[in-house]
Amino acid sequence: DVFIASSADRLADYITDFVVGEDLIAIDAISIGLISIDEIDISWLLNEGFKPKHFVSGNNQVATTSDHHFIYDEARDVLAIDIDGVGGQEQFDIFEFNGSNSQIINYNSLLVVL
């Protein structure tokens, strides 16, 4: 399955059957708001693409560097986005993995598209 995050409403969707290694989360960077914010430097996405350094996970995880834009909080079983990494804007949840057998989402679970 491919689960698509394409809404800027900042309300988390629920996924109940995600399987790490089989399923994929596609993040529409334009629709989600990663590109439409003029005051934030998104050159990391345009110049580098999505790299492992842009993803972080852990219990009660938050962004700890300006490179951390995609955060998987293992304690809450939630994937969040932090548009500017650490800084002026708070991260927001995009997916909650209820009933997904507590599999840990990783960098390879995500695809960021423009």
Secondary structure by P-SEA (a helix, b strand, c coil): ccccccccccbbbbbcccccccbbbbbccccccccccccccccccccccccccccccccccccccccccbbbcccccbbbbbccccccbbbbbccccccccccccccccccccc
